[in-house]
Amino acid sequence: MTADGTISREVAVAAFLAIRMALGLTLVILLAVCVRRAFLTFAGERYRHLGRRKGWLAGANALAVVLLELARAPVERVLTGVAGAIGPWA
């Protein structure tokens, strides 16, 4: 902190990068867990025991892909606006 009690720019940038790294690592871990679970479900022993749920799971996955694709443009606009409001950090 500086003498007037405010946080210096370097500390703010370091905190922002630390938070960004933590969120990135969390996302990578979640993706790895999801991929592992999907692989075990569709290629492992459990796939033989799914029975009629195979079609339901495939439909749910297809619906999720379509919804995520439709939501991409609005989310991109919102995040671009937030990035513009924050300004350049680097």
Sine and cosine of phi, psi and omega as CSV:
sin_phi,cos_phi,sin_psi,cos_psi,sin_omega,cos_omega
0.00,0.00,0.48,-0.88,0.02,-1.00
-1.00,0.05,0.03,-1.00,-0.06,-1.00
-0.90,0.43,-0.52,0.85,-0.02,-1.00
-1.00,0.05,0.11,0.99,0.09,-1.00
1.00,0.00,0.12,0.99,0.03,-1.00
-1.00,-0.10,0.31,-0.95,0.01,-1.00
-1.00,0.05,0.71,-0.70,-0.01,-1.00
-0.95,0.31,0.36,-0.93,-0.04,-1.00
-0.89,0.46,-0.62,0.79,-0.02,-1.00
-0.90,0.44,-0.64,0.77,0.02,-1.00
-0.92,0.38,-0.64,0.77,0.02,-1.00
-0.90,0.43,-0.67,0.75,0.03,-1.00
-0.91,0.42,-0.68,0.74,0.01,-1.00
-0.90,0.44,-0.65,0.76,0.03,-1.00
-0.91,0.41,-0.66,0.75,0.03,-1.00
-0.88,0.48,-0.71,0.70,0.01,-1.00
-0.91,0.41,-0.59,0.80,0.04,-1.00
-0.91,0.41,-0.68,0.73,0.03,-1.00
-0.91,0.42,-0.67,0.74,0.01,-1.00
-0.89,0.46,-0.66,0.75,0.02,-1.00
-0.91,0.42,-0.68,0.74,0.01,-1.00
-0.89,0.45,-0.68,0.74,0.03,-1.00
-0.92,0.40,-0.62,0.78,0.04,-1.00
-0.90,0.44,-0.70,0.72,0.04,-1.00
-0.90,0.44,-0.64,0.77,0.04,-1.00
-0.88,0.47,-0.68,0.73,0.02,-1.00
-0.90,0.44,-0.69,0.73,0.01,-1.00
-0.89,0.46,-0.67,0.74,0.01,-1.00
-0.90,0.43,-0.70,0.72,0.03,-1.00
-0.89,0.46,-0.66,0.75,0.04,-1.00
-0.90,0.43,-0.65,0.76,0.02,-1.00
-0.89,0.45,-0.66,0.75,0.02,-1.00
-0.91,0.42,-0.68,0.74,0.01,-1.00
-0.90,0.43,-0.68,0.74,0.01,-1.00
-0.90,0.43,-0.67,0.74,0.02,-1.00
-0.88,0.47,-0.70,0.71,0.00,-1.00
-0.91,0.42,-0.66,0.75,0.02,-1.00
-0.90,0.43,-0.66,0.75,0.01,-1.00
-0.89,0.46,-0.72,0.70,0.00,-1.00
-0.91,0.41,-0.56,0.83,-0.02,-1.00
-0.95,0.32,-0.71,0.71,-0.12,-0.99
-1.00,-0.07,-0.27,0.96,0.00,-1.00
-0.85,-0.52,-0.12,0.99,-0.04,-1.00
-0.99,-0.10,-0.26,-0.97,-0.02,-1.00
-0.92,0.40,-0.51,0.86,-0.05,-1.00
-0.90,0.43,-0.41,0.91,-0.04,-1.00
-0.89,0.46,-0.57,0.82,0.00,-1.00
-0.93,0.36,-0.43,0.90,-0.07,-1.00
-0.99,-0.11,0.04,1.00,-0.04,-1.00
-0.95,0.30,-0.54,0.84,0.02,-1.00
0.89,0.45,-0.83,-0.56,-0.07,-1.00
-0.97,0.25,-0.22,0.98,-0.01,-1.00
-0.96,0.29,-0.20,0.98,0.00,-1.00
-0.85,0.52,-0.73,0.68,0.00,-1.00
-0.91,0.42,-0.62,0.79,0.01,-1.00
-0.90,0.43,-0.68,0.73,0.01,-1.00
-0.91,0.40,-0.66,0.75,0.02,-1.00
-0.91,0.42,-0.64,0.76,0.03,-1.00
-0.91,0.41,-0.65,0.76,0.03,-1.00
-0.90,0.43,-0.64,0.77,0.04,-1.00
-0.91,0.41,-0.66,0.75,0.02,-1.00
-0.90,0.43,-0.66,0.75,0.03,-1.00
-0.89,0.45,-0.65,0.76,0.02,-1.00
-0.89,0.45,-0.66,0.76,0.01,-1.00
-0.90,0.44,-0.69,0.72,-0.01,-1.00
-0.90,0.43,-0.71,0.70,-0.01,-1.00
-0.90,0.43,-0.65,0.76,0.03,-1.00
-0.91,0.41,-0.61,0.79,0.04,-1.00
-0.92,0.39,-0.63,0.78,0.02,-1.00
-0.93,0.36,-0.53,0.85,-0.05,-1.00
-0.99,0.11,-0.16,0.99,-0.09,-1.00
-0.89,0.45,-0.72,0.69,-0.06,-1.00
-0.90,0.44,-0.75,0.66,0.03,-1.00
-0.89,0.45,-0.62,0.78,0.01,-1.00
-0.92,0.40,-0.62,0.78,0.04,-1.00
-0.88,0.47,-0.67,0.75,0.03,-1.00
-0.90,0.45,-0.69,0.72,-0.01,-1.00
-0.90,0.44,-0.72,0.69,-0.03,-1.00
-0.93,0.38,-0.54,0.84,0.08,-1.00
-0.91,0.41,-0.64,0.77,0.06,-1.00
-0.90,0.44,-0.66,0.75,0.04,-1.00
-0.91,0.42,-0.67,0.74,0.01,-1.00
-0.90,0.44,-0.62,0.79,0.04,-1.00
-0.92,0.39,-0.58,0.81,0.02,-1.00
-0.94,0.33,-0.59,0.81,0.00,-1.00
-0.94,0.34,-0.68,0.74,-0.02,-1.00
1.00,-0.01,0.11,-0.99,-0.02,-1.00
-0.95,0.30,0.69,-0.72,0.03,-1.00
-0.96,-0.26,-0.44,0.90,-0.10,-1.00
-1.00,-0.05,0.00,0.00,0.00,0.00
